[in-house]
């Protein structure tokens, strides 16, 4: 970090931070994430401007003989890193077993560090961080979609006991590779109807939102009066 940077040098740092932050922010926006283009761009620029300001204030560090105050300009980017945690926390949504926004929160923290690199004049280091970040967000997403993960779903069946055997549903689900994590049974008074609820687990691709064939078969089975399926 040069003690006295020139304006062309400072403008180059800001321009690179703008470009890198915008591209990564666009990646988040295209996936419908809560923190998108503008958020990532502003965070990256805030980090870059904080390091530029710290660079411009470097010559004023230290203290005079008649002063007890010492200026530490590096506390400015440190405060930026600490404060970004509040924005990242706001991007995370936790609802029951479902957690969303963790990658977006990590991306915000990442673009902050990337902006600090550009703002400090470490253009090569910032460029390396940008390239690696883009590969992680774009390239590894392709890999994640091709690796099976544990999926979760809830299944509800309302059946007529005279025409449908409840044990058939559990047997069909297990045969299809589902694990029944929990189950419940609700009897309807003065009728032969029963509502069965299942919490299911299975290994599947995260992008596959289709209803499994075994569930479609249960919905169409004789004696099944109503069925509900909700996958996470």
C-alpha positions in Angstrom: 0.0 0.0 0.0 1.8 3.2 -1.1 1.8 6.0 1.4 0.9 8.7 -1.2 -1.3 7.1 -3.9 -2.2 9.0 -7.0 -5.7 9.7 -8.1 -5.4 7.4 -11.2 -4.3 4.6 -8.8 -7.3 5.3 -6.5 -9.8 5.4 -9.4 -8.5 2.1 -10.7 -9.0 0.5 -7.3 -12.6 1.8 -7.1 -13.3 0.7 -10.7 -12.1 -2.8 -10.1 -14.1 -3.1 -6.8 -17.2 -1.8 -8.7 -16.8 -4.4 -11.5 -16.0 -7.3 -9.3 -18.8 -6.5 -6.8 -21.3 -6.0 -9.6 -20.5 -9.3 -11.3 -20.8 -11.4 -8.0 -23.9 -9.4 -7.1 -25.5 -10.2 -10.4 -24.8 -13.9 -9.8 -26.8 -13.7 -6.6 -29.6 -11.7 -8.2 -30.0 -14.2 -11.0 -30.6 -16.9 -8.4 -33.3 -14.8 -6.7 -31.3 -14.3 -3.5 -32.4 -11.5 -1.0 -29.1 -9.7 -1.3 -28.4 -9.1 -4.9 -26.7 -6.7 -7.3 -27.1 -3.5 -5.4 -26.4 -4.9 -2.0 -23.2 -6.7 -3.0 -22.0 -3.7 -5.0 -22.6 -1.3 -2.1 -20.8 -3.6 0.3 -17.8 -4.0 -1.9 -17.6 -0.3 -2.6 -17.9 0.5 1.1 -15.0 -1.8 1.9 -12.9 -0.3 -1.0 -13.6 3.3 0.1 -12.7 2.4 3.7 -9.3 1.1 2.6 -8.8 4.1 0.3 -9.5 6.4 3.2 -7.2 4.4 5.5 -4.5 4.7 2.8 -5.0 8.5 2.6 -4.7 8.8 6.4 -1.6 6.7 6.8 0.6 9.7 6.9 -1.3 11.0 9.9 -0.6 8.0 12.2 1.5 8.1 15.3 1.4 10.9 17.9 3.2 14.1 18.7 5.3 14.6 21.8 2.6 16.7 23.4 -0.3 14.3 22.6 -1.5 11.2 24.3 -3.8 10.2 21.3 -2.5 7.7 18.8 -4.4 7.3 15.5 -4.8 3.7 14.2 -6.3 4.0 10.7 -6.5 0.2 10.3 -9.3 0.2 12.8 -11.5 1.6 10.0 -11.5 -1.6 7.8 -11.7 -3.7 10.9 -14.9 -2.0 11.8 -16.2 -2.6 8.3 -15.6 -6.3 8.7 -17.3 -6.4 12.0 -20.3 -4.4 10.8 -20.9 -6.6 7.8 -22.0 -9.4 10.1 -25.3 -7.5 10.8 -26.1 -7.4 7.0 -25.1 -11.1 6.6 -27.3 -12.0 9.6 -30.3 -10.3 8.0 -29.8 -12.4 4.8 -30.2 -15.7 6.6 -33.7 -17.1 7.0 -34.3 -19.9 9.5 -37.7 -21.6 9.4 -37.9 -24.9 11.2 -35.4 -27.3 9.7 -35.1 -25.0 6.6 -32.1 -22.6 6.6 -31.7 -20.2 3.6 -29.4 -17.4 2.8 -26.2 -18.8 4.3 -24.3 -18.7 1.0 -25.5 -15.1 0.4 -24.3 -14.1 3.9 -20.9 -15.7 3.2 -20.8 -13.9 -0.2 -21.4 -10.6 1.4 -18.5 -11.2 3.8 -16.3 -12.3 0.9 -17.0 -9.3 -1.3 -16.1 -7.1 1.8 -12.7 -8.7 2.0 -12.4 -8.4 -1.8 -13.2 -4.7 -1.6 -10.6 -4.2 1.1 -8.0 -5.8 -1.2 -8.9 -3.5 -4.1 -9.1 -0.5 -1.8 -5.7 -1.2 -0.3 -4.1 -1.3 -3.8 -3.6 -5.1 -3.7 -5.0 -5.4 -7.2 -3.6 -8.8 -8.0 -4.8 -10.3 -4.7 -8.2 -8.7 -5.3 -8.3 -10.1 -8.8 -7.4 -13.6 -7.5 -10.1 -13.4 -4.9 -12.7 -12.3 -7.5 -11.7 -15.2 -9.8 -11.9 -17.8 -7.1 -15.2 -16.4 -5.8 -16.8 -16.5 -9.2 -15.6 -20.1 -9.7 -17.0 -21.1 -6.3 -20.4 -19.5 -7.0 -20.9 -20.5 -10.6 -18.8 -23.6 -11.1 -19.5 -25.4 -7.8 -23.2 -24.7 -8.1 -23.1 -27.0 -11.2 -21.4 -29.7 -9.1 -23.8 -29.3 -6.2 -26.8 -29.9 -8.5 -25.3 -33.2 -9.6 -24.6 -34.6 -6.2 -27.4 -36.3 -4.3 -28.3 -34.8 -1.0 -30.7 -35.7 1.8 -34.2 -34.4 0.9 -37.1 -33.9 3.3 -40.8 -33.9 2.7 -44.2 -34.4 4.4 -46.9 -36.7 3.1 -50.5 -36.8 4.2 -53.0 -39.5 3.1 -56.7 -39.7 4.0 -57.9 -43.2 3.4 -61.0 -45.4 3.7 -60.0 -48.3 5.9 -62.5 -50.6 4.1 -60.7 -50.2 0.8 -57.1 -49.3 1.7 -54.6 -51.0 4.0 -52.5 -48.3 5.8 -49.6 -50.8 5.9 -49.4 -50.7 2.1 -48.4 -47.1 2.1 -45.5 -47.6 4.5 -44.3 -50.6 2.6 -44.4 -48.8 -0.7 -42.5 -45.8 0.6 -39.8 -48.0 2.1 -39.5 -50.1 -1.1 -39.0 -46.8 -3.1 -36.1 -45.8 -0.9 -37.8 -43.4 1.5 -37.0 -43.4 5.2 -39.9 -42.6 7.5 -38.5 -40.2 10.2 -41.9 -39.7 11.9 -45.5 -40.7 11.5 -48.9 -39.8 12.9 -52.4 -41.2 12.6 -55.7 -39.2 13.0 -58.9 -41.1 13.4 -62.1 -39.4 12.3 -64.9 -40.2 14.8 -67.9 -42.3 13.6 -66.3 -43.0 10.2 -63.9 -45.5 8.7 -61.6 -42.7 7.6 -58.1 -42.3 8.8 -55.5 -39.5 8.0 -51.9 -40.7 8.1 -49.0 -38.2 8.1 -45.4 -39.1 7.3 -42.1 -37.1 7.6 -39.9 -38.6 4.9 -36.2 -38.5 4.1 -34.5 -39.7 1.0 -31.4 -39.1 -1.2 -32.2 -37.0 -4.3 -31.0 -34.2 -6.5 -31.7 -30.7 -5.0 -33.1 -29.3 -8.3 -35.5 -32.2 -8.8 -39.0 -30.8 -7.7 -41.1 -33.5 -9.3 -43.4 -35.6 -7.2 -42.0 -39.1 -6.8 -43.8 -41.9 -8.8 -44.5 -43.8 -5.6 -46.4 -40.8 -4.2 -48.4 -40.4 -7.4 -49.3 -44.1 -7.2 -50.5 -43.7 -3.6 -52.7 -40.7 -4.5 -54.3 -42.7 -7.3 -54.7 -45.9 -5.2 -58.2 -47.2 -4.5 -59.4 -46.0 -1.1 -57.2 -42.9 -0.9 -59.6 -40.0 -0.7 -57.2 -37.1 -0.2 -53.4 -36.7 -0.4 -51.0 -33.9 0.2 -47.2 -33.7 -0.6 -44.8 -30.9 0.5 -41.1 -31.2 -0.3 -38.3 -28.9 1.0 
